[in-house]
Amino acid sequence: MTTLLLALASLAGALGAVTATSGYSGVVYLVLCFGSAALYLLGAGAGFLGFAYLVVYVGAIAILVLFVVLLSGARDRSSLSGGGLSVS
């Protein structure tokens, strides 16, 4: 049952990160996805891999993405769309 809940939380985080309208909420959903995957690994008995996942992905990658969003000044999805590519 716990495996199913962690899988659903990971999928919800991934879908939320892709469909987020704000860069800030996208990072929060990304942390949810990474965190639930790390908890799954910890529950499966892969302790070192789970902690490494937490440190590398949640502790470094997600914070780096958050800094990029903060420094770019992106407020909503319209400011995230680049030159010729449309995000919507």
BELFENWO-V766468 format. One record per pair of residues at least 24 apart in sequence whose C-alpha atoms are under 6 Angstrom apart, sorted by sequence separation. I is the first residue (numbers start at 0). GAP is how many residues later the second one is. D is the distance in Angstrom with one decimal. If there is no record, write none. Layout:
# BELFENWO-V766468
i=I gap=GAP d=D
i=I gap=GAP d=D
This chain:
# BELFENWO-V766468
i=9 gap=26 d=5.5
i=30 gap=27 d=5.9
i=5 gap=30 d=5.5
i=22 gap=46 d=6.0
i=21 gap=54 d=4.8
i=20 gap=55 d=5.9
i=21 gap=55 d=6.0
i=20 gap=56 d=5.2
